[in-house]
Amino acid sequence: MDDGGHVEADQIARRVRDVQVRIRQAAQRAGRKPEAVRLVAVTKTVPVERIRAAVAAGVSILGENRLQEAEPKIEQLQSLPGVQWHFIGRLQRRKVKTVVGLFELIHSVESVELAVEIDRRAREADVTQRVLLEVNIGGEASKGGFAPDALPDAVKAIDALSNLAVEGLMAIPPLSLYAETSRPHFRALRELAQSLSGLKLQRVRMRELSMGMSGDFESAIEEGATMVRVGTAIFGARRG
């Protein structure tokens, strides 16, 4: 690595440490254990060497939005120990076969039909696929995800899928310049998960809440996030 690469790696390492400190402080403010919150570094458009620098700095979960971009990265970085890959983007049904088993966790299951397809492909591959259910918490027409009031019936149907392990919920609140604007949405997602936990379900669990990104992850943690998806605060402004 040339001197420019070393400087960039040092910068990424500093940013990772800063984000980790902010995660710890936000958890402590909420009276939570810092280790209950995991950092998912969003690597969309990020080159492999910059991802290596983040992993060297302590990142262990990498989140990708696009399968075609993720596959070569996973191949090139497969020798890195202890690294998990999460799929966090919108998942097309025709790509489910490839995604299943390749990613430790899929954050973006947005319909019963998609859940059924993932279960079918997981059964064919003889694996159990861990997933989160995406909730359109702000009711935005431009976003996918379950409507909150549709989830009780949906999870009852999904609960019958034996090769699917639903572990919780994911949401992306409406875009805002202010972190506090997202807080009511984070709180609503936590309360929704709590209400779903009261249903008599066999396989569906509500132990995980994937919410919060670079601009608002501290508010998300204070409201109960167990995973925060952070890209810009680690890698800088997205390229491309």
C-alpha positions as CSV (number, residue, x, y, z in Angstrom):
1,M,0.0,0.0,0.0
2,D,1.4,3.4,-1.0
3,D,1.6,6.4,1.4
4,G,-1.8,7.7,0.2
5,G,-3.3,4.3,1.0
6,H,-1.8,4.3,4.5
7,V,-3.3,7.8,5.1
8,E,-6.7,6.7,3.9
9,A,-6.5,3.5,6.0
10,D,-5.6,5.6,9.1
11,Q,-8.5,7.9,8.4
12,I,-11.0,5.0,8.1
13,A,-9.6,3.5,11.4
14,R,-10.2,6.8,13.2
15,R,-13.7,7.0,11.9
16,V,-14.4,3.5,12.9
17,R,-13.2,4.2,16.4
18,D,-15.3,7.4,16.5
19,V,-18.4,5.5,15.5
20,Q,-17.7,2.8,18.1
21,V,-17.3,5.5,20.8
22,R,-20.6,7.1,19.8
23,I,-22.4,3.7,19.8
24,R,-21.1,3.0,23.3
25,Q,-22.0,6.4,24.6
26,A,-25.5,6.3,23.1
27,A,-26.1,2.8,24.6
28,Q,-24.9,4.0,28.0
29,R,-27.2,7.0,27.9
30,A,-30.1,4.6,27.4
31,G,-29.0,2.3,30.2
32,R,-28.1,-0.4,27.7
33,K,-25.1,-2.6,27.4
34,P,-22.9,-1.3,24.5
35,E,-22.3,-4.9,23.3
36,A,-26.0,-5.2,22.7
37,V,-25.6,-2.9,19.6
38,R,-23.7,-4.1,16.5
39,L,-22.2,-2.0,13.8
40,V,-23.0,-2.9,10.2
41,A,-20.6,-1.1,8.0
42,V,-22.4,-0.2,4.7
43,T,-19.9,-0.9,1.9
44,K,-22.0,0.1,-1.1
45,T,-19.6,1.5,-3.8
46,V,-16.6,1.1,-1.4
47,P,-13.5,-0.5,-2.9
48,V,-12.1,-3.7,-1.4
49,E,-8.9,-2.1,0.1
50,R,-11.0,0.5,2.0
51,I,-13.2,-2.3,3.3
52,R,-10.0,-4.2,4.4
53,A,-9.0,-1.0,6.4
54,A,-12.4,-1.0,8.2
55,V,-12.1,-4.7,9.0
56,A,-8.6,-4.1,10.3
57,A,-10.0,-1.3,12.5
58,G,-12.5,-3.7,14.1
59,V,-15.5,-3.9,11.8
60,S,-16.9,-7.4,11.6
61,I,-20.2,-7.0,9.8
62,L,-20.4,-5.7,6.2
63,G,-23.7,-4.6,4.6
64,E,-24.2,-4.6,0.9
65,N,-27.2,-3.3,-1.1
66,R,-26.5,-4.9,-4.5
67,L,-25.8,-8.5,-5.3
68,Q,-23.8,-7.8,-8.4
69,E,-21.5,-5.6,-6.5
70,A,-21.3,-7.8,-3.4
71,E,-20.3,-11.1,-5.1
72,P,-16.8,-10.1,-6.2
73,K,-16.1,-8.4,-2.8
74,I,-17.2,-11.5,-0.9
75,E,-14.9,-13.6,-3.1
76,Q,-11.9,-11.3,-2.7
77,L,-12.4,-10.9,1.1
78,Q,-13.3,-14.5,2.0
79,S,-10.0,-15.0,3.7
80,L,-10.7,-12.3,6.3
81,P,-11.5,-14.1,9.6
82,G,-14.7,-13.5,11.5
83,V,-16.4,-11.3,8.9
84,Q,-20.2,-11.5,8.3
85,W,-22.0,-10.2,5.2
86,H,-25.5,-8.8,5.5
87,F,-27.8,-8.0,2.5
88,I,-29.5,-4.7,3.3
89,G,-30.8,-3.6,-0.1
90,R,-34.1,-4.3,-1.9
91,L,-34.1,-7.9,-2.9
92,Q,-35.6,-9.0,-6.2
93,R,-37.2,-12.4,-6.2
94,R,-35.1,-13.6,-9.2
95,K,-31.9,-13.0,-7.2
96,V,-33.1,-14.9,-4.1
97,K,-31.4,-18.2,-5.1
98,T,-28.0,-16.5,-5.1
99,V,-28.5,-14.4,-2.0
100,V,-29.7,-17.3,0.2
101,G,-26.7,-18.8,2.0
102,L,-24.3,-16.2,0.7
103,F,-25.4,-13.7,3.3
104,E,-25.6,-14.3,7.0
105,L,-28.7,-12.1,7.4
106,I,-31.1,-10.5,5.0
107,H,-32.5,-7.2,6.4
108,S,-35.0,-6.4,3.7
109,V,-37.8,-9.0,3.5
110,E,-40.7,-6.8,2.4
111,S,-43.6,-9.1,1.6
112,V,-45.0,-12.6,2.4
113,E,-44.3,-13.6,-1.2
114,L,-40.6,-12.8,-0.9
115,A,-40.5,-14.7,2.4
116,V,-42.0,-17.7,0.7
117,E,-39.5,-17.6,-2.1
118,I,-36.5,-17.3,0.4
119,D,-37.9,-20.2,2.3
120,R,-38.2,-22.3,-0.9
121,R,-34.7,-21.5,-2.0
122,A,-33.3,-22.1,1.5
123,R,-35.0,-25.5,1.7
124,E,-33.5,-26.4,-1.7
125,A,-30.1,-25.4,-0.4
126,D,-30.7,-27.2,2.9
127,V,-30.0,-24.1,5.0
128,T,-32.0,-21.9,7.4
129,Q,-31.8,-18.3,6.2
130,R,-31.8,-15.6,8.9
131,V,-33.9,-12.6,7.9
132,L,-35.5,-9.4,9.2
133,L,-38.8,-8.0,8.1
134,E,-38.7,-4.6,6.5
135,V,-41.4,-2.1,7.8
136,N,-42.4,1.0,5.9
137,I,-42.6,2.8,9.2
138,G,-43.2,6.2,7.6
139,G,-45.9,5.0,5.1
140,E,-43.9,6.3,2.1
141,A,-45.2,5.4,-1.3
142,S,-41.6,5.4,-2.7
143,K,-40.5,2.7,-0.2
144,G,-41.1,-1.0,0.1
145,G,-41.8,-2.9,3.3
146,F,-44.8,-4.1,5.3
147,A,-47.3,-1.6,6.5
148,P,-47.2,-1.7,10.3
149,D,-50.9,-2.7,10.6
150,A,-50.4,-5.6,8.1
151,L,-47.6,-7.2,10.1
152,P,-49.6,-9.2,12.6
153,D,-51.3,-11.3,9.9
154,A,-48.1,-11.4,7.8
155,V,-46.0,-12.8,10.6
156,K,-48.6,-15.5,11.3
157,A,-48.3,-16.7,7.7
158,I,-44.5,-16.4,7.7
159,D,-44.3,-18.3,11.0
160,A,-45.2,-21.5,9.1
161,L,-42.0,-21.3,6.9
162,S,-39.6,-23.8,8.3
163,N,-36.4,-22.7,6.5
164,L,-36.8,-19.1,7.5
165,A,-35.5,-17.7,10.8
166,V,-37.2,-14.3,11.3
167,E,-35.2,-12.5,14.0
168,G,-36.8,-9.0,14.0
169,L,-37.5,-5.9,12.1
170,M,-35.7,-3.3,9.9
171,A,-36.8,0.2,8.9
172,I,-35.6,3.3,7.2
173,P,-37.4,6.4,8.4
174,P,-38.3,9.3,6.0
175,L,-35.3,11.3,5.0
176,S,-34.7,14.3,7.3
177,L,-31.9,16.8,8.0
178,Y,-32.5,16.3,11.7
179,A,-31.7,13.1,13.6
180,E,-34.5,13.8,16.2
181,T,-37.1,13.7,13.4
182,S,-36.4,10.0,13.1
183,R,-36.8,9.2,16.8
184,P,-40.6,8.8,16.8
185,H,-40.2,6.3,13.9
186,F,-37.6,4.3,15.8
187,R,-39.8,4.3,18.9
188,A,-42.7,3.1,16.8
189,L,-40.7,0.2,15.3
190,R,-39.6,-0.9,18.8
191,E,-43.2,-0.8,20.1
192,L,-44.3,-2.7,17.0
193,A,-41.7,-5.4,17.7
194,Q,-42.9,-5.6,21.3
195,S,-46.5,-6.1,20.3
196,L,-45.6,-8.8,17.8
197,S,-43.6,-10.6,20.5
198,G,-46.9,-11.1,22.3
199,L,-48.3,-13.2,19.5
200,K,-48.2,-17.0,19.9
201,L,-45.5,-17.7,17.2
202,Q,-43.3,-20.8,16.8
203,R,-40.4,-19.5,14.7
204,V,-40.7,-15.7,14.4
205,R,-38.7,-13.8,17.0
206,M,-38.3,-10.1,17.7
207,R,-34.9,-9.9,19.2
208,E,-33.3,-7.6,16.5
209,L,-34.0,-4.1,15.4
210,S,-32.0,-2.9,12.5
211,M,-32.5,0.9,12.4
212,G,-30.4,4.0,12.3
213,M,-27.8,5.2,9.8
214,S,-24.9,7.7,9.8
215,G,-27.1,10.7,10.5
216,D,-29.3,9.3,13.2
217,F,-27.8,6.1,14.6
218,E,-27.5,7.5,18.2
219,S,-31.2,8.3,18.4
220,A,-31.9,4.8,17.1
221,I,-29.7,3.2,19.8
222,E,-31.4,5.2,22.5
223,E,-34.7,3.8,21.2
224,G,-33.6,0.2,21.1
225,A,-31.6,-0.5,17.9
226,T,-29.6,-3.7,18.1
227,M,-27.9,-3.1,14.7
228,V,-27.0,0.3,13.1
229,R,-26.2,0.6,9.4
230,V,-23.4,3.1,9.0
231,G,-21.6,4.0,5.7
232,T,-20.8,7.7,5.3
233,A,-19.5,8.2,8.9
234,I,-16.9,5.5,8.2
235,F,-16.0,5.7,4.5
236,G,-17.0,9.3,3.8
237,A,-19.3,10.5,1.0
238,R,-20.3,7.8,-1.4
239,R,-18.4,7.7,-4.7
240,G,-20.7,7.0,-7.6
